[in-house]
Amino acid sequence: MTPSRATSPTRRTVTRAGLLAAALALAPGTARASASASAASAASALVLRLPAPTGPYRIGATTLPLVDPSRNDPWDPAIGVREVMVTVLHPARTVRGCPRAPQMTAGEAELFTFLAHAVHGLPASGVDWAATRTHSHAGAPVLPGRWPVLLYTPGGGEARSMGTSLAEELASHGWVVVTVDHPGDAGQVEFPVPRPGRDRVRRTVFLGPPTAGQFRTMIDTRVADLRFVLDRLETLEGPLGRALDLGRVGIYGHSAGGTAAAQALYDDRRLAAAVNLEGYLDQVDGTLLPVARYGVDRPLLLLGTDGFRDARLDRSWGAVLARSGARVRRRQLDDAAHGVFTDYAALVPQLQAAGLVTAADRIRLVGAIGAREAVRAVRHEVRGFFARRVPAGAQ
């Protein structure tokens, strides 16, 4: 549920907000009953597949809950602390005996079914979202060496799970990729245990496009989350901690995550380079963020699509380009739309082939570009940029 390009609600956003509110109003018991009622047809439900990574390394996955006691949660102060969930994808020494991790947990997939239908118009039934497996192996030991690190922050209202394919591609080529969820903002996040003030599976606070105040809070919170994650990585112990080369760190993000990634590059000298995948660099009222107002002195890639490009994006991206010189580059994918930078690029065409979404829905979400071409193009741009700025491989 990435930020809308319009600040005033359209009929579609109002309708979808109402559908989302109705979905979120379902009591957990009702949702479980609905899931149980559809269990009989689970065997015939479509199982979606993520594209395989192309690099030489097998991938291990470690999920970490991180708690920052110095901050309260901006979306629900009753929680009392700020929590984030991260998954660390890394080159693996061996994957023997380590199962392939699911793209989403069962709890996340149950909530995602409602959210994806209400927000994106994806099918409310006929897909087993919990069945999709990644190409990463849970608990696989890290391959010895010191590997450069890339942080990933997803779009507004989205979870880190929808950035799996690109993260795996990068990990398979010799980066440690840390995908970050921003709870309260993220669509659905499952924690290892519940906590007073929240359920085990936490849902998004957004019932439509974020207001100006929500957008400001979202970006400020995300930048603080990302800097906190970097702090925690510096203190991480054990084989995984020793494998992190925190002298080589980059960041990338989609939509609001792209906004946060660019601003984090401006704020934090530990970051050597950033990729902004179609995130505005201003507030909803048009006030430029510091990164756009003053420019950056480290490499930044602005990667967008012809399907999402508008005057607001051109203005805020043009500002950072004008103030940063050759350090910032802008690239564009044609015949593409905003969701092409996520796993939807590969998954939505599968839904269309199965008759579960229309051609118009596919174009609205990811564009007319072919799935293979889209995946290959995004991987090429992001991997090529980081290969030059934050070189992969162990040292």
C-alpha positions as CSV (number, residue, x, y, z in Angstrom):
1,M,0.0,0.0,0.0
2,T,2.5,2.6,-1.2
3,P,1.8,6.3,-1.1
4,S,-0.7,7.6,-3.6
5,R,0.5,10.2,-6.1
6,A,-2.6,12.3,-5.2
7,T,-3.1,13.9,-1.8
8,S,-6.9,14.0,-2.0
9,P,-8.9,10.7,-1.9
10,T,-10.4,9.5,-5.2
11,R,-13.5,7.3,-5.4
12,R,-11.2,4.3,-5.8
13,T,-9.1,5.1,-2.7
14,V,-12.2,5.8,-0.6
15,T,-13.8,2.5,-1.7
16,R,-10.7,0.5,-1.1
17,A,-10.2,2.2,2.3
18,G,-13.7,1.1,3.2
19,L,-13.0,-2.5,2.1
20,L,-9.7,-2.5,4.0
21,A,-11.4,-1.2,7.1
22,A,-14.0,-3.9,6.8
23,A,-11.4,-6.5,6.4
24,L,-9.4,-5.3,9.4
25,A,-12.5,-5.2,11.5
26,L,-12.8,-9.0,11.2
27,A,-12.1,-10.5,14.6
28,P,-9.2,-13.0,14.6
29,G,-11.6,-15.8,15.2
30,T,-13.7,-14.8,12.2
31,A,-10.6,-14.7,10.0
32,R,-9.5,-18.1,11.3
33,A,-13.0,-19.5,10.6
34,S,-12.8,-18.1,7.1
35,A,-9.4,-19.7,6.6
36,S,-10.7,-23.0,7.9
37,A,-13.8,-22.8,5.7
38,S,-11.5,-22.5,2.6
39,A,-9.1,-25.3,3.7
40,A,-11.0,-27.8,1.7
41,S,-10.1,-26.0,-1.5
42,A,-6.5,-25.4,-0.5
43,A,-5.2,-28.3,-2.5
44,S,-6.5,-26.6,-5.7
45,A,-5.3,-23.1,-4.8
46,L,-2.6,-21.5,-6.9
47,V,0.9,-21.7,-5.6
48,L,3.0,-18.8,-6.8
49,R,6.7,-19.1,-7.5
50,L,9.5,-16.6,-7.1
51,P,12.2,-16.3,-9.7
52,A,15.4,-18.0,-8.8
53,P,18.5,-15.9,-8.0
54,T,21.3,-16.0,-10.6
55,G,24.4,-15.7,-8.4
56,P,26.9,-18.4,-7.4
57,Y,26.2,-18.5,-3.7
58,R,23.5,-20.5,-1.9
59,I,21.5,-18.3,0.5
60,G,20.9,-18.6,4.3
61,A,18.2,-16.7,6.1
62,T,18.1,-15.6,9.7
63,T,15.1,-13.7,11.1
64,L,15.8,-11.3,14.1
65,P,13.4,-9.4,16.3
66,L,15.1,-6.1,17.4
67,V,13.9,-3.9,20.2
68,D,14.8,-0.3,20.7
69,P,14.0,0.7,24.3
70,S,15.0,4.3,23.8
71,R,12.0,5.0,21.4
72,N,8.3,4.5,21.7
73,D,6.2,3.2,18.9
74,P,4.8,6.2,17.0
75,W,1.7,4.3,15.8
76,D,0.7,2.7,19.1
77,P,2.4,4.3,22.1
78,A,0.8,1.6,24.4
79,I,3.5,-0.8,23.2
80,G,6.1,1.3,25.1
81,V,9.2,0.4,22.9
82,R,10.0,0.5,19.2
83,E,10.3,-3.0,17.6
84,V,11.4,-3.9,14.1
85,M,11.7,-7.3,12.4
86,V,14.5,-8.1,10.0
87,T,15.6,-11.0,7.9
88,V,19.3,-11.3,7.1
89,L,20.0,-13.1,3.8
90,H,23.6,-14.2,3.4
91,P,25.9,-16.5,1.4
92,A,25.6,-19.9,3.0
93,R,28.4,-22.3,3.8
94,T,25.9,-25.2,3.4
95,V,22.2,-25.6,3.1
96,R,22.1,-29.3,4.0
97,G,19.2,-30.0,6.4
98,C,18.0,-26.4,6.2
99,P,14.5,-26.0,4.7
100,R,13.6,-23.3,2.2
101,A,12.0,-20.4,4.1
102,P,8.4,-19.3,3.2
103,Q,7.9,-15.9,1.7
104,M,5.4,-15.2,4.5
105,T,4.5,-16.9,7.7
106,A,1.1,-18.5,7.9
107,G,-0.1,-15.6,10.1
108,E,1.2,-13.0,7.7
109,A,-0.3,-14.7,4.7
110,E,-3.7,-14.9,6.4
111,L,-3.8,-11.1,6.9
112,F,-2.2,-10.4,3.6
113,T,-5.1,-12.1,1.8
114,F,-7.4,-9.5,3.1
115,L,-5.1,-6.5,2.6
116,A,-4.0,-7.5,-0.9
117,H,-7.6,-7.8,-2.0
118,A,-8.7,-4.5,-0.4
119,V,-5.7,-2.4,-1.4
120,H,-4.5,-3.8,-4.7
121,G,-7.5,-5.7,-6.0
122,L,-5.8,-9.0,-5.9
123,P,-8.0,-12.1,-5.6
124,A,-9.6,-12.8,-2.2
125,S,-9.5,-16.5,-2.8
126,G,-7.8,-19.1,-5.1
127,V,-4.2,-18.3,-4.0
128,D,-2.3,-20.0,-1.3
129,W,-0.1,-17.1,-0.2
130,A,1.4,-19.1,2.6
131,A,2.7,-21.8,0.2
132,T,5.2,-19.7,-1.7
133,R,8.8,-20.7,-0.9
134,T,11.8,-18.5,-1.2
135,H,15.2,-19.7,-2.4
136,S,16.8,-19.0,1.0
137,H,17.3,-21.7,3.6
138,A,16.3,-21.0,7.2
139,G,19.1,-21.4,9.7
140,A,21.8,-22.2,7.1
141,P,25.3,-21.1,8.4
142,V,27.0,-18.1,6.9
143,L,29.9,-18.7,4.6
144,P,33.1,-17.5,6.3
145,G,34.5,-14.2,5.2
146,R,33.5,-10.5,5.6
147,W,30.7,-9.6,3.3
148,P,29.4,-6.1,2.4
149,V,25.9,-5.2,3.7
150,L,22.8,-3.8,2.0
151,L,19.7,-2.7,3.9
152,Y,16.3,-2.9,2.2
153,T,13.2,-0.9,3.3
154,P,9.9,-1.7,1.5
155,G,7.1,0.6,0.3
156,G,4.6,2.3,2.6
157,G,2.1,-0.2,3.9
158,E,4.1,-3.1,2.5
159,A,6.1,-5.8,4.3
160,R,9.6,-6.8,3.7
161,S,8.4,-10.1,2.3
162,M,7.4,-8.5,-1.0
163,G,11.0,-7.6,-1.7
164,T,12.3,-11.1,-1.5
165,S,13.3,-11.8,-5.1
166,L,15.7,-8.8,-5.4
167,A,17.1,-9.4,-2.0
168,E,17.9,-13.0,-2.8
169,E,19.5,-12.0,-6.1
170,L,21.8,-9.6,-4.3
171,A,22.6,-12.2,-1.6
172,S,23.4,-14.8,-4.2
173,H,26.0,-12.5,-5.7
174,G,27.9,-11.9,-2.4
175,W,26.1,-9.3,-0.3
176,V,24.5,-9.7,3.1
177,V,21.0,-8.2,2.6
178,V,19.1,-7.1,5.7
179,T,15.4,-6.6,4.9
180,V,13.6,-4.4,7.4
181,D,9.9,-4.3,8.4
182,H,8.5,-1.1,9.9
183,P,5.6,-2.3,12.1
184,G,2.5,-0.2,12.3
185,D,3.3,1.1,8.8
186,A,3.9,-2.4,7.3
187,G,0.9,-4.3,6.1
188,Q,1.5,-7.3,8.3
189,V,4.4,-8.3,10.6
190,E,4.6,-11.5,12.7
191,F,6.6,-11.4,15.8
192,P,8.0,-14.4,17.7
193,V,5.7,-13.7,20.7
194,P,2.9,-11.2,21.5
195,R,3.6,-8.2,23.7
196,P,1.3,-6.1,25.8
197,G,-0.2,-3.5,23.4
198,R,0.0,-5.6,20.2
199,D,-0.9,-9.0,18.8
200,R,1.6,-11.5,17.6
201,V,0.7,-10.5,14.0
202,R,0.6,-6.8,13.8
203,R,-1.4,-5.1,11.0
204,T,-1.0,-1.7,9.3
205,V,-2.5,1.5,10.7
206,F,-3.2,2.8,7.1
207,L,-6.8,2.5,5.8
208,G,-5.9,4.5,2.7
209,P,-3.2,6.7,1.3
210,P,-1.3,8.3,4.2
211,T,-2.2,11.8,5.3
212,A,0.5,14.5,5.3
213,G,1.1,13.9,9.0
214,Q,1.2,10.1,8.6
215,F,3.7,10.5,5.7
216,R,6.0,12.7,7.8
217,T,5.8,10.2,10.7
218,M,6.4,7.3,8.4
219,I,9.6,8.7,6.8
220,D,11.0,9.9,10.1
221,T,10.3,6.6,11.8
222,R,11.8,4.6,8.9
223,V,15.0,6.6,8.9
224,A,15.3,6.1,12.7
225,D,14.5,2.4,12.3
226,L,17.2,2.0,9.7
227,R,19.9,3.8,11.8
228,F,18.9,1.6,14.7
229,V,19.3,-1.5,12.7
230,L,22.8,-0.4,11.7
231,D,23.6,0.2,15.4
232,R,22.4,-3.3,16.2
233,L,24.4,-4.9,13.4
234,E,27.5,-3.3,14.8
235,T,27.0,-5.2,18.1
236,L,25.8,-8.5,16.5
237,E,27.9,-11.4,17.8
238,G,28.6,-14.9,16.6
239,P,29.5,-16.1,13.1
240,L,26.9,-13.9,11.5
241,G,28.1,-10.8,13.3
242,R,31.7,-11.5,12.3
243,A,30.7,-11.9,8.7
244,L,29.4,-8.4,8.3
245,D,31.8,-5.9,6.7
246,L,30.2,-2.7,8.1
247,G,32.8,-0.6,6.3
248,R,30.9,-1.4,3.1
249,V,27.2,-0.7,3.6
250,G,24.6,0.4,1.1
251,I,20.8,0.9,1.2
252,Y,17.9,0.6,-1.2
253,G,14.1,0.9,-0.9
254,H,10.9,1.1,-2.8
255,S,8.4,4.0,-2.7
256,A,8.3,5.3,0.8
257,G,11.2,3.0,1.4
258,G,13.1,4.7,-1.4
259,T,12.3,8.1,0.2
260,A,13.7,6.8,3.5
261,A,16.8,5.2,1.9
262,A,17.7,8.5,0.2
263,Q,17.2,10.5,3.4
264,A,19.1,7.9,5.4
265,L,22.0,8.3,3.0
266,Y,22.0,12.0,3.7
267,D,21.7,11.6,7.4
268,D,24.1,8.7,8.1
269,R,27.8,8.6,7.0
270,R,28.0,4.9,7.5
271,L,26.0,4.4,4.3
272,A,28.2,4.5,1.1
273,A,25.5,4.5,-1.5
274,A,21.7,4.3,-2.0
275,V,19.1,3.3,-4.5
276,N,15.7,5.0,-4.5
277,L,13.1,2.9,-6.3
278,E,10.5,5.5,-7.1
279,G,10.1,7.3,-3.8
280,Y,9.2,11.0,-3.6
281,L,11.8,13.2,-2.0
282,D,9.4,15.7,-0.5
283,Q,6.6,15.9,2.0
284,V,3.0,15.8,0.8
285,D,2.8,19.6,1.0
286,G,5.7,19.9,-1.4
287,T,8.4,20.8,1.1
288,L,11.6,19.2,-0.1
289,L,13.3,16.7,2.2
290,P,16.9,17.7,3.2
291,V,18.4,15.2,0.8
292,A,16.7,17.0,-2.1
293,R,17.1,20.5,-0.7
294,Y,20.9,20.2,-0.1
295,G,22.0,17.2,-2.3
296,V,24.3,14.3,-1.4
297,D,28.0,13.7,-1.6
298,R,27.8,9.9,-2.1
299,P,26.3,7.9,-5.0
300,L,22.5,7.8,-5.3
301,L,20.5,6.0,-8.0
302,L,17.0,7.2,-8.8
303,L,15.2,4.4,-10.6
304,G,11.6,4.9,-11.8
305,T,9.0,3.9,-14.3
306,D,7.1,5.7,-17.1
307,G,3.8,4.4,-15.5
308,F,4.3,6.3,-12.2
309,R,6.3,9.4,-13.3
310,D,4.5,12.7,-12.5
311,A,5.3,16.4,-11.8
312,R,5.9,15.8,-8.1
313,L,8.5,13.1,-8.7
314,D,10.2,15.1,-11.4
315,R,10.4,18.2,-9.1
316,S,11.8,16.4,-6.1
317,W,14.2,14.2,-8.1
318,G,15.2,17.2,-10.2
319,A,16.2,19.0,-7.0
320,V,18.6,16.4,-5.8
321,L,20.0,16.0,-9.2
322,A,20.7,19.7,-9.5
323,R,22.4,19.9,-6.1
324,S,24.5,16.7,-6.3
325,G,26.1,16.6,-9.8
326,A,27.4,13.4,-11.2
327,R,27.0,11.6,-7.9
328,V,23.3,11.1,-8.6
329,R,21.9,9.3,-11.7
330,R,18.3,8.9,-12.9
331,R,17.1,5.8,-14.8
332,Q,13.7,4.8,-16.1
333,L,12.0,1.5,-17.0
334,D,9.4,1.8,-19.8
335,D,6.1,-0.1,-20.1
336,A,6.3,-0.5,-16.3
337,A,4.4,0.6,-13.2
338,H,5.1,1.2,-9.5
339,G,4.9,-2.4,-8.3
340,V,7.5,-3.7,-10.8
341,F,10.2,-3.1,-8.2
342,T,8.6,-5.7,-5.9
343,D,7.8,-9.4,-6.1
344,Y,4.5,-8.4,-7.8
345,A,6.6,-8.1,-11.0
346,A,6.8,-11.9,-11.0
347,L,3.7,-12.8,-9.1
348,V,1.0,-10.7,-10.8
349,P,1.6,-12.2,-14.3
350,Q,1.1,-15.6,-12.8
351,L,-2.2,-14.5,-11.3
352,Q,-3.2,-13.2,-14.7
353,A,-2.2,-16.4,-16.4
354,A,-4.4,-18.3,-14.0
355,G,-7.4,-16.0,-14.7
356,L,-7.3,-14.4,-11.2
357,V,-6.6,-10.8,-12.3
358,T,-7.3,-9.0,-15.5
359,A,-4.9,-7.6,-18.0
360,A,-5.9,-4.1,-16.9
361,D,-5.1,-5.0,-13.3
362,R,-1.7,-6.3,-14.3
363,I,-0.9,-3.1,-16.2
364,R,-2.1,-1.0,-13.3
365,L,0.1,-2.9,-10.8
366,V,3.3,-3.7,-12.7
367,G,2.8,-2.5,-16.3
368,A,2.7,-4.3,-19.6
369,I,6.4,-5.3,-19.4
370,G,7.0,-9.0,-19.5
371,A,7.7,-10.7,-16.1
372,R,11.1,-12.0,-17.1
373,E,12.2,-8.7,-18.7
374,A,11.0,-6.8,-15.6
375,V,12.8,-9.0,-13.1
376,R,16.0,-9.0,-15.2
377,A,15.9,-5.2,-15.7
378,V,15.5,-4.3,-12.0
379,R,18.1,-6.8,-11.0
380,H,20.5,-5.5,-13.6
381,E,20.1,-1.9,-12.5
382,V,20.4,-2.4,-8.8
383,R,23.1,-5.1,-8.8
384,G,25.2,-3.1,-11.3
385,F,25.0,0.1,-9.2
386,F,26.0,-1.6,-6.0
387,A,28.7,-3.6,-7.7
388,R,30.4,-0.3,-8.6
389,R,29.7,1.5,-5.3
390,V,29.6,-1.3,-2.6
391,P,31.5,-4.1,-4.3
392,A,30.3,-7.6,-3.5
393,G,32.3,-10.5,-2.2
394,A,34.2,-11.5,0.9
395,Q,37.3,-9.8,2.1
